[in-house]
Amino acid sequence: MAIAIVDDTPLNLTLIQALVRKLTPPGTEIVCFTSPLEGLDWCATHEPDLIIVDYMMPDLNGVEFIEAVRKHHSTDIVPILMVTAAHEKEVRYESLSAGANDFLTKPIDRHEFDPRVRTMLTLRESQKRMRNWNDDLQQAVLRQTADIVARERETITRLARAAEYRDPETGAHILRMAHYSRLIAQRLGVAEELCDRLLSAAPMHDVGKVGTPDHILLKPGRLTDEEMVIMRRHASIGHDILKGSSSPMIQLAAEIALTHHEKFDGSGYPEGLAGEAIPLMGRIVAVADVFDALTSARPYKPAWEIDRAIDFMKEQRGAHFDPACLDAFFMEWHEVLEIRNRFRDDDA
């Protein structure tokens, strides 16, 4: 506990300090100032539990002192007791308006001083206890929230793994495209919390492939038009699997599953959305997913050289891809290569 006493008369300081000492437990820090400016400097860098201040002082009177203190402690109300020889009601009104919690007149009556100071310290202790309780509660909420998010991520990871067992794409592909997606979002200025949610949700983009027949999903050659219609259903299937969740992360995963095959010019699927009608996260994942798909080997094609993939994607700027998302991807090219090297396929 720390108590500041400000009075330009040393004798008054000694008297008030002695009275306060009898009311406070051992170890209480009691700091005294004859200069209101020095007292104000101390209060600006400390959090006193009680301030006792005189009214008539040079440089700053008590009301001005209180106004200055409240600027530093406006959100954490420190109890302030004004002590003054003035009996005018106007001074009392000014003191209360400035932020004083109580006031006493000189000469100090100990029988009046003691209960008022004791009450103010008790209220301060309750205030600090409540603040600590709120801090503990907030930390508990944060821990519980983190636990829920961790469980959601585990659920998404396990669903993604289930899809991997049927999909020729590797787990490394899922990691690469998820990190590419977050990289693009960060470059676009998306809030960090949403960037992290995107990192967790993006791996679910192709979960709908669990509903695609093996003879189509694993076919080594090009798909027929009829087979392509069936293959494209995985976007809607993935959305159906994930939709309706109360989890923001899984809601985002559902949105991505449905929209990551839409094209900026409206020629994509399943709904033929165009431009900004395609959710931003879907536009971002489209860039990340296609780049990694092009540069990775599949049963139906070898991996493209990076330069070839770059040329193709730049040709598709404004057609397949949102120009802003594509530009953001290439602006972070050194990070793209770092992610590519960090998450290599097992057989690479």
Phi, psi and omega per residue, in radians:
M1 nan 2.430 -3.134
A2 -2.284 2.307 -3.120
I3 -2.231 2.276 3.123
A4 -1.885 2.330 3.095
I5 -2.117 2.213 -3.094
V6 -2.193 1.996 3.132
D7 -2.744 2.293 -3.067
D8 -1.335 -0.073 3.104
T9 -1.810 1.996 -3.089
P10 -0.992 -0.658 -3.132
L11 -1.089 -0.706 3.110
N12 -1.139 -0.672 3.104
L13 -1.051 -0.804 -3.125
T14 -1.078 -0.741 -3.132
L15 -1.127 -0.863 -3.104
I16 -1.136 -0.689 3.123
Q17 -1.067 -0.736 3.129
A18 -1.115 -0.701 3.126
L19 -1.150 -0.728 -3.136
V20 -1.173 -0.681 -3.101
R21 -1.023 -0.630 -3.130
K22 -1.252 -0.317 -3.082
L23 -1.724 -0.149 -3.014
T24 -2.049 2.680 -3.119
P25 -1.278 2.826 3.082
P26 -1.002 2.521 -3.127
G27 1.637 -0.133 3.101
T28 -1.156 2.293 3.109
E29 -1.538 2.081 3.105
I30 -2.039 1.995 -3.113
V31 -1.942 2.369 -3.062
C32 -2.088 2.482 -3.124
F33 -2.392 2.255 2.984
T34 -1.537 -0.297 3.105
S35 -1.803 2.101 3.117
P36 -1.117 -0.509 3.133
L37 -1.206 -0.713 3.087
E38 -1.163 -0.698 3.088
G39 -1.084 -0.680 3.129
L40 -1.153 -0.700 3.100
D41 -1.065 -0.716 3.135
W42 -1.153 -0.766 -3.134
C43 -1.136 -0.480 -3.129
A44 -1.256 -0.408 -3.084
T45 -1.962 0.025 3.117
H46 -2.290 2.949 3.087
E47 -2.067 1.531 -3.129
P48 -1.209 2.668 3.090
D49 -1.609 -0.255 3.066
L50 -2.810 2.425 3.028
I51 -2.118 2.226 3.050
I52 -1.995 2.105 -3.005
V53 -2.326 2.446 3.075
D54 -1.378 2.820 3.116
Y55 -1.573 -0.953 -3.064
M56 -1.459 1.788 3.115
M57 -2.494 2.691 3.067
P58 -1.301 2.822 3.112
D59 1.242 -1.016 3.094
L60 -2.352 2.268 2.986
N61 -1.444 3.033 -3.040
G62 -1.040 -0.676 -3.134
V63 -1.142 -0.770 3.119
E64 -1.132 -0.648 3.101
F65 -1.080 -0.813 -3.130
I66 -1.097 -0.751 3.120
E67 -1.028 -0.721 -3.141
A68 -1.186 -0.698 3.129
V69 -1.105 -0.735 -3.095
R70 -1.120 -0.429 3.076
K71 -1.168 -0.542 3.130
H72 -1.512 -0.475 -3.057
H73 -2.195 0.764 -3.069
S74 -1.229 -0.553 -3.093
T75 -1.635 -0.276 3.135
D76 -2.128 1.686 -2.973
I77 -1.221 1.879 3.067
V78 -1.506 2.236 3.132
P79 -1.077 2.346 3.132
I80 -2.245 2.228 3.113
L81 -1.948 2.098 3.105
M82 -1.590 2.277 3.079
V83 -2.073 2.173 -3.060
T84 -2.626 2.672 3.055
A85 -1.498 -0.151 -3.098
A86 -1.339 2.407 3.123
H87 -1.882 -0.038 -3.090
E88 -1.160 2.366 3.126
K89 -1.077 -0.546 -3.092
E90 -1.061 -0.690 3.117
V91 -1.121 -0.718 3.125
R92 -1.124 -0.746 3.123
Y93 -1.078 -0.750 3.132
E94 -1.109 -0.695 -3.134
S95 -1.085 -0.815 -3.138
L96 -1.147 -0.702 3.125
S97 -1.140 -0.602 -3.128
A98 -1.269 -0.369 3.111
G99 2.213 0.139 3.060
A100 -1.183 2.492 3.127
N101 -1.619 -0.426 3.140
D102 -2.841 2.962 3.121
F103 -2.638 2.699 3.088
L104 -2.323 2.692 3.096
T105 -1.876 2.608 3.070
K106 -1.432 2.641 -0.087
P107 -1.225 2.565 -3.050
I108 -1.203 2.275 3.054
D109 -1.693 2.004 -3.075
R110 -1.032 -0.638 -3.119
H111 -1.171 -0.375 3.057
E112 -1.634 -0.653 -3.111
F113 -1.114 -0.840 -3.022
D114 -1.035 -0.934 -3.105
P115 -1.137 -0.566 -3.135
R116 -1.214 -0.776 3.120
V117 -1.153 -0.740 3.138
R118 -1.063 -0.717 3.120
T119 -1.137 -0.738 -3.134
M120 -1.147 -0.670 3.116
L121 -1.211 -0.639 3.093
T122 -1.131 -0.755 3.097
L123 -1.104 -0.691 3.115
R124 -1.112 -0.721 3.122
E125 -1.098 -0.707 3.103
S126 -1.136 -0.698 3.114
Q127 -1.075 -0.773 -3.141
K128 -1.176 -0.660 3.112
R129 -1.122 -0.712 3.102
M130 -1.140 -0.707 3.122
R131 -1.109 -0.739 3.112
N132 -1.131 -0.669 3.112
W133 -1.105 -0.739 3.106
N134 -1.112 -0.694 3.103
D135 -1.103 -0.757 3.125
D136 -1.110 -0.715 3.135
L137 -1.119 -0.742 3.119
Q138 -1.074 -0.739 3.122
Q139 -1.127 -0.672 3.113
A140 -1.121 -0.726 3.102
V141 -1.097 -0.749 3.126
L142 -1.087 -0.699 3.116
R143 -1.137 -0.758 3.138
Q144 -1.135 -0.709 3.116
T145 -1.102 -0.761 3.122
A146 -1.073 -0.650 3.132
D147 -1.161 -0.720 3.116
I148 -1.116 -0.769 3.131
V149 -1.082 -0.712 3.132
A150 -1.092 -0.683 3.122
R151 -1.187 -0.681 3.105
E152 -1.088 -0.758 3.141
R153 -1.112 -0.663 3.100
E154 -1.121 -0.724 3.116
T155 -1.058 -0.801 -3.136
I156 -1.110 -0.749 -3.138
T157 -1.069 -0.728 -3.120
R158 -1.205 -0.672 3.068
L159 -1.131 -0.696 3.110
A160 -1.103 -0.692 3.116
R161 -1.135 -0.657 3.106
A162 -1.054 -0.721 3.112
A163 -1.166 -0.594 -3.126
E164 -1.064 -0.600 -3.089
Y165 -1.095 -0.383 -3.136
R166 -1.898 -0.178 -3.016
D167 -1.832 2.354 3.108
P168 -1.180 -0.216 3.099
E169 -1.254 2.578 -3.065
T170 -1.617 2.887 3.054
G171 -1.095 -0.558 3.104
A172 -1.112 -0.627 3.076
H173 -1.021 -0.769 -3.114
I174 -1.092 -0.727 3.129
L175 -1.172 -0.752 -3.117
R176 -1.107 -0.875 -3.064
M177 -1.179 -0.533 3.086
A178 -1.166 -0.749 3.121
H179 -1.241 -0.633 3.033
Y180 -1.040 -0.727 -3.100
S181 -1.086 -0.818 3.124
R182 -1.103 -0.655 3.134
L183 -1.041 -0.794 3.124
I184 -1.094 -0.805 -3.119
A185 -1.062 -0.740 3.119
Q186 -1.080 -0.738 -3.137
R187 -1.111 -0.566 3.140
L188 -1.389 -0.079 3.111
G189 1.502 0.321 3.100
V190 -1.173 2.494 -3.135
A191 -0.951 2.478 -3.041
E192 -1.048 -0.645 3.124
E193 -1.071 -0.710 3.124
L194 -1.255 -0.592 3.074
C195 -1.061 -0.757 3.124
D196 -1.160 -0.666 3.108
R197 -1.133 -0.657 3.097
L198 -1.097 -0.730 3.119
L199 -1.006 -0.674 -3.127
S200 -1.384 -0.572 -3.054
A201 -1.481 -0.566 -3.043
A202 -0.987 -0.625 3.132
P203 -1.018 -0.289 -3.124
M204 -1.549 0.132 -3.003
H205 -1.022 -0.585 -3.093
D206 -1.965 0.414 -3.121
V207 -1.065 -0.428 3.134
G208 -1.134 -0.209 3.119
K209 -1.199 -0.172 3.035
V210 -1.119 -0.346 3.122
G211 -1.689 0.118 -3.137
T212 -1.666 2.242 -3.130
P213 -1.015 2.533 -3.098
D214 -1.035 -0.647 -3.057
H215 -1.176 -0.311 3.065
I216 -1.679 -0.814 -3.085
L217 -1.082 -0.652 -3.052
L218 -1.827 0.183 -3.111
K219 -1.084 2.258 -3.083
P220 -1.327 -0.347 -3.110
G221 -1.884 -2.984 3.124
R222 -1.177 2.574 3.108
L223 -1.444 2.561 3.017
T224 -1.284 2.965 3.123
D225 -1.048 -0.693 -3.138
E226 -1.167 -0.715 3.122
E227 -1.176 -0.613 3.134
M228 -1.141 -0.636 3.082
V229 -1.052 -0.741 -3.141
I230 -1.189 -0.745 3.141
M231 -1.040 -0.718 -3.072
R232 -1.199 -0.246 3.109
R233 -1.175 -0.263 -3.067
H234 -1.097 -0.456 3.116
A235 -1.154 -0.800 3.124
S236 -1.230 -0.650 3.123
I237 -1.098 -0.771 3.116
G238 -1.054 -0.727 3.102
H239 -1.103 -0.722 3.140
D240 -1.119 -0.632 3.131
I241 -1.152 -0.672 -2.973
L242 -1.704 -0.366 -3.014
K243 -1.167 2.789 3.063
G244 1.483 0.031 3.130
S245 -1.341 2.636 3.027
S246 -1.496 -0.124 -3.122
S247 -1.427 2.171 3.078
P248 -1.006 -0.584 -3.126
M249 -1.182 -0.772 -3.131
I250 -1.299 -0.546 3.024
Q251 -1.044 -0.750 3.112
L252 -1.143 -0.700 3.109
A253 -1.065 -0.690 3.118
A254 -1.112 -0.746 3.123
E255 -1.089 -0.741 -3.136
I256 -1.172 -0.761 3.138
A257 -0.993 -0.675 -3.085
L258 -1.345 -0.575 -2.896
T259 -1.977 -0.060 -3.018
H260 -1.294 -0.151 3.051
H261 -1.809 0.085 3.005
E262 -1.244 2.634 3.139
K263 -2.036 2.614 -3.025
F264 -1.051 -0.515 -3.123
D265 -1.554 0.060 3.082
G266 1.584 0.062 -3.080
S267 -1.625 0.127 -3.115
G268 -1.519 -2.900 -3.122
Y269 -2.444 2.814 0.178
P270 -1.602 -0.200 -3.008
E271 -1.944 -0.031 3.129
G272 1.125 0.596 3.104
L273 -1.210 2.709 -3.122
A274 -2.368 2.657 3.032
G275 0.960 -2.402 -3.078
E276 -1.338 -0.025 2.983
A277 -1.199 -0.379 3.024
I278 -1.401 2.204 3.118
P279 -0.941 2.518 -3.077
L280 -0.978 -0.724 -3.112
M281 -1.127 -0.596 3.067
G282 -1.161 -0.703 3.110
R283 -1.143 -0.663 3.117
I284 -1.156 -0.863 -3.100
V285 -1.120 -0.551 3.108
A286 -1.007 -0.770 3.130
V287 -1.127 -0.874 -3.089
A288 -1.094 -0.762 -3.080
D289 -1.182 -0.788 -3.097
V290 -1.163 -0.746 3.134
F291 -1.020 -0.814 -3.104
D292 -1.236 -0.593 3.097
A293 -1.131 -0.718 -3.139
L294 -1.137 -0.687 -3.038
T295 -1.624 0.187 3.096
S296 -2.073 2.575 3.109
A297 -1.317 2.484 3.074
R298 -2.320 2.845 3.131
P299 -0.993 -0.473 -3.070
Y300 -1.748 0.014 -3.140
K301 -2.887 2.669 2.991
P302 -1.396 2.898 3.073
A303 -1.206 2.419 3.071
W304 -1.373 2.640 2.948
E305 -1.148 2.593 -3.080
I306 -1.028 -0.745 -3.109
D307 -1.079 -0.680 3.116
R308 -1.128 -0.739 3.129
A309 -1.114 -0.717 3.117
I310 -1.068 -0.821 -3.130
D311 -1.051 -0.768 -3.131
F312 -1.072 -0.806 -3.076
M313 -1.167 -0.649 3.106
K314 -1.179 -0.576 3.057
E315 -1.130 -0.487 -3.093
Q316 -1.625 0.139 3.103
R317 -1.112 2.105 -3.106
G318 1.524 -0.183 3.080
A319 -1.812 -1.358 3.062
H320 -1.311 -0.708 -2.942
F321 -1.947 2.519 2.982
D322 -1.098 2.132 -3.115
P323 -0.949 -0.707 -3.113
A324 -1.126 -0.724 3.134
C325 -1.189 -0.729 3.137
L326 -1.144 -0.766 3.131
D327 -1.091 -0.717 3.124
A328 -1.075 -0.664 3.128
F329 -1.079 -0.846 -3.091
F330 -1.319 -0.409 3.067
M331 -1.164 -0.387 3.131
E332 -1.891 0.634 -2.971
W333 -1.044 -0.685 3.131
H334 -1.085 -0.618 3.090
E335 -1.251 -0.623 3.085
V336 -1.028 -0.832 -3.125
L337 -1.144 -0.625 3.127
E338 -1.140 -0.750 3.092
I339 -1.106 -0.728 -3.135
R340 -1.062 -0.700 -3.138
N341 -1.322 -0.549 -3.101
R342 -1.247 -0.661 -3.089
F343 -1.961 1.366 -3.139
R344 -1.531 2.658 3.031
D345 -1.135 2.631 -3.095
D346 -1.025 -0.554 -3.069
D347 -1.678 0.142 -3.107
A348 -1.314 nan nan
